[in-house]
Amino acid sequence: MRARLFIIVFLISSAAWGQLPGVTGFQLDSLNWGGELLSNAIIDMQGDDDFGAIFLGTGAGLSRFEVTIQSPAPGEYTFLDSLWTSYTHNEGLGKGGVSGLDIVNGMIWVATAFDTSTSLGHMTAGGGISWTADPDSGWAWMPQPVDDPDDTTLGTPTTTNIQNITYDIAITDTAVWIASFGGGLRKYSLNDSVWYNIPPDDDPFDAYARYNHRAFSVIAPESLLFAGTASGINKSADGGETWVNYNHSDDGISGNFITALAYQRTSERDIIWAATWPTDRYETEYHSVSKSENWGLTWSVCSDLDGQFTHNFAFDDSIAYAATDDGLWKSVDYGESWYLIPQIEGVNYEYSILEPEVYSCAKYGGQLWVGTTDGLASSPDYGNTWWVYRAFVSTAEAGEPDTYAYPNPYSPARWEAVRLQYNLTAPAYITVKVYDFAMDYVATVCDGKYRGLPGDWYETWDGVNAQGEIVANGVYFYRLEKSGQGTAWGKIVILD
């Protein structure tokens, strides 16, 4: 299903200035204005000129976003013409959310993962690998790759998809490489259509006992192969036949847990970037970003990003971006210095990204794209102004409540704010007040706030009472008054 959107944007003139996250709470799967962003958790993203779109790996499937912006005269409004298409298990992808994505030469490869119940409790499972050259015509799918239990060439075969999740994909001319936690590093030969288990060392495969066989990231730049594991960065120059390992003790990377790898090529330099996290084996390891400008022979650490939980990278020629738990960082000098881009405030209907965590980023179509746990944002001017896209269920839809809160349950310690969603049929003044279970007054969210357009809106509450204190756990109710359009009640559950 496709939906064409015509959204008004005001362009402000200004100067330019991995791993699967554990997202909990009320998951929303429908975008305002009839679009098809599947989830507010944007785990991975990649723009591709062959398809003329940016693809978003979300917690509920793959969303494809085609967008063009007409250039207006200074100070004028313009139309942003966009086209959404989404792909889930119903269209042929594996079960669950997207955990890995790569697009090369008109081919899209996607890995998925889902939660499941086992005899050992709640765990995550690999949903398999899907691929296509034409996503609108259909997808091919195969189960999560596992080993033959009778394969004597392996030390300890991985025979299940439980905790066998693919976190990254790299496509070459002859193979597709995947990095999986329980499944290790594997190669799908495009010549014989067979999966091969390729440990990045000389040891018999054992993902349980050997940290270097737990793979999390993989890239294939310039006929080389780099694989990030829980024991450092591994490089092969012969298609995975032999390997060199770079680690914290010997080579100075900040940590041996490699959650992301990326390649930056400019007219001046070739740089391998790595998100280097600490493992539990060496007290001297720490979170940061490490890089090499000589294909891994030597490594340096970006000290400005020390302590940052980095998930992904993006590049715009010599400019580098790092997606971290604290937000999006930018460097204009090849990582020598970094600064944090301010919180994303949308120009569209006051929509904003409330949570600081950024899990993915990309530069495509003249825009900077950012994926978070709280929605998608794009900027045409290097982060000076933003357009925000969020998934939510419109309260104007038949059968939906007049208002609802999300995330719900809400934790003031975990999330910046809870959104109180509603719809207007005409401009109105909005008043929202919160009460406890005994219907005693707790806080005023807004009082007579003017909303000048019909459509979907939300107000935010940070879980603080009128005395400036975080409220206790429990059930709370809110009263939402829309002048001339009635009153609606909603419920919020507060949990630490």
C-alpha positions as CSV (number, residue, x, y, z in Angstrom):
1,M,0.0,0.0,0.0
2,R,1.2,3.5,-0.8
3,A,0.1,6.9,0.3
4,R,1.2,10.2,-1.2
5,L,1.7,13.0,1.2
6,F,1.8,16.7,0.7
7,I,3.3,18.3,3.8
8,I,4.0,22.0,4.1
9,V,7.5,22.9,5.4
10,F,8.9,26.3,6.2
11,L,12.6,26.3,5.4
12,I,14.7,28.6,7.6
13,S,17.8,30.0,6.0
14,S,20.9,29.3,8.1
15,A,24.6,28.4,7.9
16,A,25.7,24.8,8.0
17,W,26.7,24.0,11.4
18,G,23.9,-2.0,15.3
19,Q,23.0,-3.6,17.8
20,L,19.2,-4.0,18.4
21,P,18.0,-1.7,21.1
22,G,15.8,-2.9,23.9
23,V,12.7,-0.8,23.2
24,T,9.8,-1.4,25.6
25,G,6.4,0.2,26.2
26,F,3.5,1.0,24.0
27,Q,4.6,0.2,20.4
28,L,2.9,2.3,17.7
29,D,2.6,1.1,14.1
30,S,0.7,3.7,12.2
31,L,2.0,7.1,11.0
32,N,0.1,10.4,11.0
33,W,-1.2,11.7,7.6
34,G,-1.7,8.1,6.4
35,G,2.0,7.3,6.0
36,E,3.7,4.0,6.7
37,L,6.6,4.5,9.1
38,L,6.2,1.2,10.9
39,S,7.8,2.0,14.3
40,N,9.4,4.9,16.2
41,A,12.4,2.7,16.8
42,I,14.7,3.3,13.7
43,I,17.5,0.7,14.2
44,D,19.2,1.0,10.8
45,M,19.0,3.1,7.6
46,Q,20.5,3.3,4.2
47,G,19.8,5.5,1.2
48,D,20.2,4.1,-2.3
49,D,20.1,5.9,-5.7
50,D,19.0,2.8,-7.6
51,F,15.7,2.9,-5.7
52,G,15.6,6.7,-5.2
53,A,14.7,6.2,-1.5
54,I,16.0,5.8,2.0
55,F,15.2,2.5,3.7
56,L,14.6,2.4,7.4
57,G,15.1,-0.7,9.5
58,T,12.5,-0.4,12.3
59,G,11.4,-2.4,15.2
60,A,8.3,-3.5,13.2
61,G,9.7,-4.1,9.7
62,L,11.3,-2.2,6.8
63,S,10.0,1.3,5.7
64,R,10.9,2.9,2.4
65,F,10.7,6.7,2.1
66,E,10.9,8.5,-1.2
67,V,11.1,12.3,-0.8
68,T,11.8,15.3,-2.9
69,I,11.8,19.0,-1.8
70,Q,11.0,21.8,-4.1
71,S,13.3,24.8,-3.6
72,P,11.3,27.8,-2.6
73,A,12.1,31.5,-2.8
74,P,13.6,32.8,0.5
75,G,10.9,33.1,3.2
76,E,8.3,31.1,1.3
77,Y,6.6,27.9,2.0
78,T,7.3,24.7,0.0
79,F,5.8,21.3,-0.4
80,L,7.6,18.2,0.7
81,D,6.3,15.4,-1.6
82,S,6.8,12.0,-0.1
83,L,5.9,8.4,-0.7
84,W,5.9,5.7,2.0
85,T,6.0,2.0,1.4
86,S,6.5,-0.6,4.1
87,Y,7.4,-4.3,4.2
88,T,6.8,-6.8,7.0
89,H,6.3,-10.5,7.4
90,N,3.1,-10.1,5.4
91,E,5.1,-9.0,2.4
92,G,7.7,-11.7,2.7
93,L,10.3,-10.5,5.2
94,G,11.2,-12.6,8.2
95,K,9.3,-12.4,11.4
96,G,10.0,-9.4,13.7
97,G,11.9,-6.2,13.5
98,V,14.8,-5.4,11.3
99,S,18.2,-6.2,12.9
100,G,20.5,-5.9,9.8
101,L,20.3,-4.1,6.4
102,D,22.5,-3.7,3.4
103,I,21.8,-2.5,-0.2
104,V,24.3,-2.8,-3.0
105,N,23.9,-2.8,-6.8
106,G,20.1,-2.9,-6.7
107,M,19.9,-5.8,-4.2
108,I,18.4,-5.4,-0.7
109,W,19.2,-7.8,2.0
110,V,17.4,-7.7,5.4
111,A,17.8,-9.6,8.6
112,T,15.0,-9.7,11.3
113,A,14.7,-10.7,14.9
114,F,11.9,-11.3,17.3
115,D,11.2,-12.1,21.0
116,T,10.1,-15.6,21.9
117,S,9.4,-17.7,25.0
118,T,11.7,-20.6,25.7
119,S,12.1,-23.2,28.5
120,L,14.9,-20.8,29.8
121,G,12.7,-17.7,29.7
122,H,12.1,-14.8,27.4
123,M,14.8,-14.6,24.6
124,T,15.5,-13.1,21.2
125,A,15.5,-15.2,18.0
126,G,16.8,-14.7,14.5
127,G,13.9,-14.2,12.1
128,G,15.9,-15.2,9.0
129,I,17.3,-13.4,6.0
130,S,15.3,-11.8,3.1
131,W,16.4,-10.3,-0.2
132,T,15.0,-8.8,-3.3
133,A,15.8,-6.7,-6.4
134,D,12.3,-5.4,-6.5
135,P,10.7,-5.0,-3.1
136,D,7.3,-4.3,-4.5
137,S,7.2,-7.5,-6.5
138,G,8.1,-9.8,-3.7
139,W,10.9,-11.1,-1.4
140,A,12.8,-14.3,-1.1
141,W,13.4,-15.6,2.4
142,M,15.4,-18.2,4.2
143,P,15.4,-19.3,7.8
144,Q,18.1,-18.0,10.2
145,P,21.3,-19.8,9.1
146,V,22.4,-22.6,11.5
147,D,24.9,-25.5,11.4
148,D,24.5,-29.1,10.7
149,P,24.8,-30.8,14.2
150,D,26.8,-33.6,12.6
151,D,29.3,-31.3,11.0
152,T,32.7,-32.5,12.3
153,T,34.6,-29.6,10.9
154,L,33.1,-27.3,13.6
155,G,33.9,-27.3,17.3
156,T,30.4,-26.5,18.6
157,P,27.8,-26.0,15.9
158,T,25.0,-23.5,16.4
159,T,21.8,-25.4,15.6
160,T,19.1,-23.0,16.7
161,N,17.8,-19.5,15.9
162,I,17.5,-18.6,19.6
163,Q,20.0,-15.9,20.5
164,N,21.3,-16.3,16.9
165,I,20.5,-12.8,15.8
166,T,22.1,-11.2,12.7
167,Y,23.2,-7.6,13.5
168,D,24.9,-6.6,10.3
169,I,25.1,-7.5,6.6
170,A,27.8,-6.8,4.0
171,I,27.4,-7.5,0.3
172,T,30.3,-8.2,-2.1
173,D,30.3,-9.3,-5.8
174,T,30.5,-12.9,-4.9
175,A,29.0,-13.3,-1.4
176,V,26.8,-11.9,1.3
177,W,28.3,-11.8,4.8
178,I,26.3,-11.7,8.0
179,A,27.5,-11.0,11.6
180,S,25.4,-12.9,14.2
181,F,25.7,-13.2,17.9
182,G,25.1,-16.9,18.4
183,G,25.7,-17.8,14.7
184,G,29.1,-16.1,14.3
185,L,30.4,-14.7,11.0
186,R,28.9,-16.5,7.9
187,K,29.2,-16.2,4.2
188,Y,26.4,-16.9,1.6
189,S,28.1,-17.8,-1.6
190,L,26.3,-16.3,-4.6
191,N,27.9,-18.9,-6.8
192,D,26.6,-22.0,-5.1
193,S,23.8,-20.6,-2.9
194,V,25.3,-22.2,0.3
195,W,26.0,-20.7,3.7
196,Y,29.5,-21.2,5.1
197,N,30.5,-20.7,8.8
198,I,33.7,-18.6,8.7
199,P,35.3,-18.1,12.1
200,P,37.7,-15.1,11.9
201,D,40.6,-17.1,13.3
202,D,42.1,-20.6,13.2
203,D,40.1,-21.9,16.1
204,P,37.2,-24.4,15.8
205,F,33.9,-22.6,15.8
206,D,32.3,-22.1,19.3
207,A,30.2,-19.0,19.8
208,Y,29.5,-19.8,23.4
209,A,33.1,-20.3,24.5
210,R,35.1,-18.0,22.1
211,Y,34.4,-14.3,22.2
212,N,35.9,-13.8,18.7
213,H,33.2,-16.1,17.3
214,R,30.4,-13.8,18.5
215,A,30.0,-11.4,15.5
216,F,28.2,-8.0,15.6
217,S,29.4,-6.0,12.6
218,V,30.9,-6.5,9.2
219,I,31.9,-4.3,6.2
220,A,33.6,-5.1,2.9
221,P,35.5,-2.0,1.6
222,E,37.9,-2.2,-1.4
223,S,38.1,-6.0,-1.6
224,L,38.9,-6.3,2.1
225,L,36.7,-7.7,4.8
226,F,36.4,-6.3,8.4
227,A,34.5,-8.2,11.1
228,G,33.7,-6.8,14.5
229,T,33.3,-9.3,17.3
230,A,33.4,-9.4,21.1
231,S,37.1,-9.8,20.8
232,G,38.2,-7.0,18.6
233,I,38.3,-6.2,14.9
234,N,39.3,-8.8,12.4
235,K,40.6,-8.1,8.8
236,S,40.9,-10.5,5.9
237,A,42.5,-9.6,2.5
238,D,41.6,-13.0,0.9
239,G,37.9,-13.4,1.3
240,G,38.0,-14.9,4.8
241,E,40.7,-17.5,4.3
242,T,43.2,-15.8,6.7
243,W,42.7,-13.1,9.4
244,V,44.5,-10.5,11.4
245,N,43.0,-9.4,14.7
246,Y,43.2,-5.9,16.2
247,N,42.3,-5.6,19.9
248,H,42.5,-3.4,23.0
249,S,45.6,-4.9,24.5
250,D,47.8,-5.0,21.3
251,D,46.5,-2.2,19.1
252,G,45.0,0.4,21.5
253,I,41.3,0.4,20.4
254,S,39.2,1.5,23.4
255,G,37.3,-1.7,23.8
256,N,37.0,-5.2,22.3
257,F,33.2,-5.3,21.8
258,I,32.8,-3.9,18.2
259,T,29.1,-2.9,17.8
260,A,29.5,-1.1,14.5
261,L,32.0,-0.7,11.6
262,A,32.0,1.8,8.8
263,Y,34.1,3.0,5.9
264,Q,34.7,6.6,5.0
265,R,36.3,7.4,1.7
266,T,37.3,10.9,0.5
267,S,39.7,12.3,-2.0
268,E,42.2,12.7,0.9
269,R,41.7,9.7,3.2
270,D,40.4,6.2,3.6
271,I,39.2,5.6,7.2
272,I,37.8,2.5,9.0
273,W,35.6,3.5,11.9
274,A,34.7,1.3,14.8
275,A,32.3,1.7,17.7
276,T,34.5,0.1,20.4
277,W,32.8,-0.9,23.7
278,P,34.3,-2.5,26.7
279,T,33.9,-6.2,27.4
280,D,34.0,-7.7,30.9
281,R,37.5,-9.0,30.6
282,Y,39.8,-6.0,30.9
283,E,39.4,-3.2,33.4
284,T,41.2,-0.8,31.1
285,E,38.6,-1.0,28.3
286,Y,36.1,1.8,27.9
287,H,33.4,3.2,25.5
288,S,34.6,5.3,22.6
289,V,35.2,5.3,18.9
290,S,38.4,4.0,17.3
291,K,39.6,4.6,13.7
292,S,42.3,3.6,11.4
293,E,43.6,5.5,8.4
294,N,45.9,2.8,7.1
295,W,43.5,-0.2,6.7
296,G,44.0,-1.4,10.3
297,L,47.8,-1.3,10.7
298,T,47.5,1.3,13.4
299,W,44.5,2.6,15.4
300,S,43.7,5.8,17.3
301,V,40.8,6.7,19.7
302,C,38.5,9.7,19.4
303,S,38.9,11.1,22.9
304,D,35.9,13.5,22.5
305,L,33.7,10.4,22.3
306,D,35.1,8.7,25.4
307,G,32.2,7.3,27.4
308,Q,29.8,7.4,24.5
309,F,27.7,4.3,23.6
310,T,28.1,4.6,19.8
311,H,25.7,2.6,17.5
312,N,26.3,3.8,14.0
313,F,28.1,6.2,11.6
314,A,27.3,8.3,8.6
315,F,29.5,10.5,6.3
316,D,29.2,13.5,4.1
317,D,32.5,13.5,2.3
318,S,34.9,14.7,5.0
319,I,32.2,15.2,7.6
320,A,31.6,12.3,10.0
321,Y,28.5,11.6,12.2
322,A,28.3,9.2,15.2
323,A,24.9,8.0,16.5
324,T,25.1,7.5,20.3
325,D,23.0,7.1,23.4
326,D,23.5,10.8,24.1
327,G,22.6,12.0,20.7
328,L,24.2,12.7,17.3
329,W,27.8,13.9,17.2
330,K,29.5,15.6,14.3
331,S,33.2,16.0,13.3
332,V,34.5,18.1,10.4
333,D,38.2,17.2,10.9
334,Y,38.2,13.4,10.5
335,G,37.4,12.7,14.1
336,E,40.0,14.9,15.8
337,S,37.3,16.9,17.5
338,W,33.5,16.3,17.9
339,Y,30.5,18.3,19.0
340,L,27.0,17.3,20.0
341,I,24.2,18.4,17.7
342,P,21.4,20.0,19.8
343,Q,18.2,18.2,20.6
344,I,16.0,17.8,17.5
345,E,13.1,20.2,17.5
346,G,10.8,19.7,14.5
347,V,9.4,22.6,12.5
348,N,6.3,20.6,11.6
349,Y,3.5,21.1,14.1
350,E,6.0,21.3,17.0
351,Y,6.8,17.6,16.7
352,S,10.1,16.9,18.4
353,I,12.4,14.0,19.3
354,L,12.1,13.8,23.1
355,E,14.5,10.9,23.8
356,P,18.3,11.5,23.4
357,E,19.3,8.1,22.0
358,V,20.2,8.0,18.3
359,Y,20.6,4.5,16.8
360,S,21.1,5.2,13.1
361,C,22.1,8.0,10.8
362,A,22.6,8.6,7.1
363,K,23.3,11.3,4.6
364,Y,21.1,10.9,1.5
365,G,19.3,13.1,-1.0
366,G,20.8,16.2,0.3
367,Q,19.5,15.6,3.8
368,L,20.9,14.4,7.1
369,W,18.7,11.5,8.4
370,V,18.5,10.4,12.0
371,G,16.8,7.3,13.5
372,T,16.0,7.2,17.2
373,T,13.8,5.3,19.6
374,D,11.4,8.2,19.3
375,G,10.9,8.6,15.6
376,L,12.7,9.7,12.4
377,A,14.1,13.2,11.6
378,S,15.6,14.8,8.5
379,S,17.4,18.0,8.0
380,P,18.2,19.8,4.8
381,D,20.7,22.2,6.5
382,Y,23.1,20.0,8.5
383,G,20.9,19.9,11.6
384,N,19.9,23.5,11.9
385,T,16.2,22.8,11.1
386,W,14.5,19.4,11.3
387,W,11.4,17.7,10.0
388,V,10.1,14.9,12.3
389,Y,8.2,11.8,11.4
390,R,6.5,9.7,14.1
391,A,4.4,6.6,14.2
392,F,1.2,6.8,16.1
393,V,-2.4,5.7,15.9
394,S,-4.6,8.7,15.1
395,T,-7.5,9.2,17.5
396,A,-9.6,10.3,14.6
397,E,-9.7,6.7,13.3
398,A,-12.9,4.8,13.8
399,G,-12.8,2.7,17.0
400,E,-9.9,4.6,18.6
401,P,-10.2,6.4,21.9
402,D,-10.5,10.2,22.0
403,T,-7.1,10.3,23.7
404,Y,-4.4,8.0,24.8
405,A,-0.9,8.2,26.5
406,Y,2.3,6.6,25.2
407,P,4.6,5.1,26.2
408,N,2.3,3.5,28.7
409,P,3.3,2.4,31.3
410,Y,5.6,5.4,31.6
411,S,8.8,5.7,33.5
412,P,10.1,9.2,34.3
413,A,13.5,7.8,34.9
414,R,13.7,6.1,31.5
415,W,11.8,8.5,29.1
416,E,11.9,12.2,28.9
417,A,8.1,12.5,28.7
418,V,4.8,10.8,28.0
419,R,2.8,11.9,25.0
420,L,-0.9,12.6,25.4
421,Q,-2.3,12.1,21.9
422,Y,-5.5,13.7,20.6
423,N,-7.2,15.0,17.4
424,L,-8.7,18.4,16.5
425,T,-11.4,19.0,13.9
426,A,-10.7,22.8,14.1
427,P,-8.3,25.2,15.9
428,A,-8.8,25.1,19.7
429,Y,-7.4,26.0,23.1
430,I,-6.1,23.0,25.0
431,T,-6.0,22.4,28.8
432,V,-4.7,19.2,30.3
433,K,-4.6,18.4,34.0
434,V,-3.4,15.3,35.8
435,Y,-5.1,13.6,38.8
436,D,-4.1,10.6,41.0
437,F,-6.2,7.5,41.6
438,A,-8.2,9.3,44.3
439,M,-8.9,12.1,41.8
440,D,-6.8,14.6,43.7
441,Y,-5.1,17.2,41.5
442,V,-1.4,16.4,40.6
443,A,-0.2,18.7,37.8
444,T,-1.2,21.0,35.0
445,V,0.3,20.0,31.6
446,C,-0.9,23.0,29.7
447,D,-3.5,25.7,30.3
448,G,-5.2,27.3,27.4
449,K,-2.5,26.4,24.9
450,Y,-3.6,27.3,21.4
451,R,-3.4,24.8,18.6
452,G,-4.1,26.6,15.3
453,L,-4.7,23.7,12.9
454,P,-7.0,20.7,12.7
455,G,-5.4,17.3,12.8
456,D,-3.4,15.1,15.2
457,W,-1.6,16.7,18.1
458,Y,0.0,15.7,21.4
459,E,1.0,17.3,24.7
460,T,3.8,16.1,26.9
461,W,4.1,15.5,30.6
462,D,7.4,14.7,32.4
463,G,5.9,12.9,35.4
464,V,6.4,15.8,37.7
465,N,3.7,17.2,40.0
466,A,2.9,20.8,40.8
467,Q,5.5,20.9,43.5
468,G,8.3,19.9,41.0
469,E,8.6,16.3,42.4
470,I,8.6,13.1,40.3
471,V,5.3,11.4,41.1
472,A,5.1,8.0,42.8
473,N,4.3,4.8,41.0
474,G,0.7,4.2,40.4
475,V,-2.3,4.9,38.2
476,Y,-3.0,8.5,37.1
477,F,-5.8,10.1,35.0
478,Y,-5.7,13.2,32.8
479,R,-8.4,15.5,31.7
480,L,-8.0,17.0,28.2
481,E,-10.2,19.9,27.4
482,K,-10.6,21.1,23.8
483,S,-12.4,24.4,23.6
484,G,-15.6,23.9,21.6
485,Q,-14.8,20.2,21.0
486,G,-15.5,18.6,24.3
487,T,-13.4,16.9,27.0
488,A,-11.6,13.5,27.0
489,W,-10.1,11.4,29.8
490,G,-7.1,9.2,29.6
491,K,-5.1,6.9,31.9
492,I,-1.3,6.8,32.6
493,V,0.5,4.0,34.6
494,I,3.7,5.3,36.2
495,L,6.4,2.7,36.9
496,D,10.1,3.2,37.8
